[in-house]
């Protein structure tokens, strides 16, 4: 096992522990809950930050839906969600939304004789698989994209997230962009009514289900595919080019984000233009109360992410995430000052 994969697996193991056990919260420690998509990088940042600053992050990787619910109920210091919250919900919940890193969702399969990134799929074909219209791997629509690949006469077993999931939101946002039928029948949300397949909890659950079932297909954040040595596929992008899931392809999509016009930092990176762009890329978000019940805890959250923005890019990139541009980080700090206030109305972040 190479050192990079070992490191990713160790981080995922630590994240799994974070999701099951919650240590007693000490003075200066802070709590968060939500998305599994960024959990590996939050785990890595948390370990490094504790060594640097002494404060500990207690993060529960329970899915974006759970993260949104917990922060709305103020049972944690921050929520984490891959799905951007609706503007009206942010307003009524008195929440500030800001991104932390950019990540990618990839398609994984379990097929004998098919190497990583050998199989080519298009958005409409993936949509039709999850719509239950394409049910065999040797279907003509898949064969047409793969004339040089020997496809098995094997049933396709779609796997999807059973929990409220930002990864699902990102994946279904992509299917919305490439399939009118998907958009009309299913749509995009953290939880949808799937037309075909079986559910599994968390990115790790989907990865495990696909790894254990021949003929299966699923979608996960790239780090889970990498850590579990799963077979990823190429995807056809908006330019009509087949691209492999690589960091340069993720960066090409992230570079197309229009942060200047993005309300609540919600800059779309789904199915962007460009010959080399991977089509399923998205930022992941933190939800922070504008009126925290404990200003000191809110300050700890902002100190942590400020540290991560200054010192965490290398750890993020090692786990195949894309760091935010410096200008976006500066805008986030300004938003902290302008919008997060203590009981007297004074800024907590100065």
N, C-alpha and C positions, 0 to 999 in steps of 0.2 A: 504494500500500500504506500503511495507516495505521501510526502509530508503534507501537501496541500489538502488532499482528501481526508487524511487523518485529522487535520486541524478542523476541517468543516464538520466531520462526524463528532468530534469532541465537543464542538460548540453546540451542535444539535442535541447531543446528550444532555448538556448543561441546560439548554432551553427546556427540554422535556422535564427535567427535574424542577425547573422554575414553575412549570405549568402544574405540577402536582403538589409540591411542598412550598409552603410559605413560611419563611423564618420569622421569628418575632421582630417587629419593626422597632428599631432603636432610634434615639434622637438623631436627626439628620438623615435617616433613611426615608425613602419615598416609594410609593406604590403606583403601579400601572397595570392595565389589563387590556387585552384585545387581540389584534391581528397576529396570526401565526406567520404570515408572509415576511415581516421584518424581524421576527423573534430571534433568529440567529445573530443578526447584527446587534440587536439590543442586548443579547446575552454577552457578546464579546465586549461591547462598550461598557456594560455594567461591571464586568470583571476588571477591566482596565481602570475604570473610574474609581472603583473601591480602592484599588491599589494606589491611585494618585491622590484621591481626596478623602478617603475614609468612609464616605457615605455609600450605602448599599441600595441598589435598585431591586425591588421585589416585583417582578413582572409575571403576570399570569397570561399565558398564551392560550386564550379561550375562544378566539375568533373575533372578527370585526363587529359582528352583531352584539356579542356580549360586551365588548369594549365600549360600544356606544351606549348600551343600557347602563353599564356601571358608572360611567362618568355623568350621565344624565341624572342618576340617582346619588351622585357624589359619594360613592363608596370606595373610590380610588382617587389618587391625586391627578392622574391623567388617563385618558382613554386612547386607544390606538386603533386605527381603522384604515384599511386599504380603500374602502369605498368612501369617497368624500360625502360628508353629511349635507343634506339639503339645506340651502341658505335659510329657509324659514325655521328649520329645526335648530340650526346653530343659533339663530336669534332668540328663539323661545327658550333654549337651554342655556343661554348666556355663555357660549363657548367660542374660543378662538381656535381655528383650525390652521395647522401649518405642516408642511412636509418635512421629512427627515432624510430620506434617501430615495433613490429610484431603483426599482427592481423589475424583473421580467417573469412572465408566466410562460411555461413551455409545455408542449404536448409530449407525453410519454406513452410508450407501447411495450407490450411483452409478446414478441413474436420470434420463434426459433428461426435462426438463419438470417435475421435482419440486424445489421450493425447500427451503432449509434449514428444518427444523422444520415442514414442511407435512405429511409423512406421519405417520400415527398407527399405533402398534403396541402390542400388549399383550404381557405376559410369556408367556402360553401360545402366542401366535402366534410369537414369537421362538423359543421352545423347539421348536415344531413345525418351524420352518424348519431349525434345526440338527439336528433328529432326521431330517430328510429327508422329512417328511410333507407339507410345503407346498413346492412346487417352482416355482411360477409366481407372478409378481407380481400377476396379476389373479385369484388364487385367491379364492373367495368369502369366506374368513375375513378376508383383508386388505381386500377390497372392502367388507365390512360395517362395518369401522372407518373407512373413507374414502369415504363416499357421494358426496362432491363432488370427488373426485380421479380423473382419468383414468389408470388403471393400465395399463401395457403388458403385452401377451401375450409375456412375456420370462422366460427361465429365471432362477431365483435362484441366485446363486453365493456360497455362504457362505465366509467367510474366517475362520480362527482362528489362534491362536498355535501355532507348531510347537515352540517352546522351552518349558522349564519356566517358568511365568509366574504371578506374583501377580495380574496383570490377569485371566488366565484363571480363577484361583481366585475372584476377586470376581464375575466375570461368571457363572460356573457356580453360585456360591452363590446368586445372584439367580434363576437358572433353577430351582435346587432349590426355592426358596421359592414359585415360582409354578406349577410343573408337577410333579405326582406322577409322571408317566411319565418325565420327565427324571431325577428323583431316583432312580427305580428302575432305569433303564437305564444312566445315565451317571454321575450324581453330581457332586460338586464336588472339585476338586483343582487343583494347579498344572499338571498334565498329565492329560488324560482321553482316552478312546477316542471320537473324534468319529464321529457317525453320517453326517455329510454335510459336504462342502466340502473346501477345500484350506488348507494351513498356510503361514504366513509368520513370519519371525523378528522378534521385538520389536514394540513399539507402532508404530515407524516402518515396519516391514515390512508390518504389517496395513494401516496408513494408505495406504502406497504401492500395495499390491495392490488395495485398493478403489478408489483414485483412477484406476487404470489399466484397470479391467475393468467394462464396462457390465453392469448387473444384479447387481452384487455387494453384499454386506452384510458388515459386520464390527463389531468392538467395540474401542475404544481408550480410553485416558485422554483426558479432554476437551482438554488442551492440544495433543495431536497433531491432533485434529480441527480445533481453532481455527487452529493454525499452518499447516495444509495446506488451509484453506478447504474442508473436506469437508462434505458434506450430512448433518447430524444429523437425528434423528427425535424426535418426541414419544413418550413412553411412558406407559402407563396405570399409575398407582400403586395402592397398597393401598386407598386411599379410593375408587378407581374413577374418579379424575380424570386427564385427559390433561395432562401437564406438559411444558414445554420444558426442555432442559438449560441452566439459567442458574445463576449464582452464588447468588441468593436461594433457588433450589430445592435446591441442594446444602447451603446453610446450614440450611435447614429440616430436612433429614434428619440432618445432623450434630448439631443441637440435641437430637435425640431419643436420643442415645447415653447409656447409663447407665454412666459411668466408675466410679462408686463400687463397683459390683458386678462390674466386669470383672476377671477373673483374668488376670494377665500383660498388663494394659492392652488386652485383646482385647474391645473394646466394639463390638457389632454395629450397623451402620447400613444394613443391607440390608432393603429393602422395609418401611420404617418407616411408622407411621401419620401422617396429616396430609394435608390437601387439597393443599398446595403442595409436598410433599416429592418430590425426585427419588429413584427407587427403587434406584439402584445407586451407593452411596456407601460408602467405606471408608477407614479409617486405613491408613497405610503404616508399616512398622516397621523399627527398627534392632535388630540382634543383636550384643550386646557381651559378650565373655568376662568371667565373674566372677573368673576366675583368669588374667589376661593374662600371656603370657610376657614382655611388655615393658610395665611399668607406665607408663613415660613416654609410650609411644605411646597407651596407653589414656587417659591424662590428656589428650592432645591431642585425641582423639575427643570426650571429654566437654566440653572447652573449646569446641570447634567448635559442638557442638549447644547448649551453654549460650548462646553468642553468637547462634546462629540463633534461639533462643527469645526472646532479648531484642531483637534487631535485624533479624530476617529476615522478620517477618510481612508487611511491605509488598511485598517481593520475591515471597513466596509468593502473596499475593493477586493480584498483577499477572499471575501465571501461572495464575490461576483455582483455586488450592488454598485450603483453609480452614485457618486457623491454629488451633492447639489452645487450649482455654481456659487461662487463667492457672493455675487450680487444678491442672490436669493436669500442666502444666509443673513446678509445685512438687513434685508427687508423684514425677515422674520424677527430679528432682534428689535427693530423699530416697532413692529406690531406688539411685541411683548410690552414695551414701554408705554405705548399708546393705549392699549386695551385691557391689560391685566392690572387690576387695582385692589388695594386693600380696603378694609371697612371704612376708612376715612376718605377714600377716593383718590389716594396717592398711588403713583406707579410703584409696583413691586420691583420691577426690573429698571435699573437706572444706568 
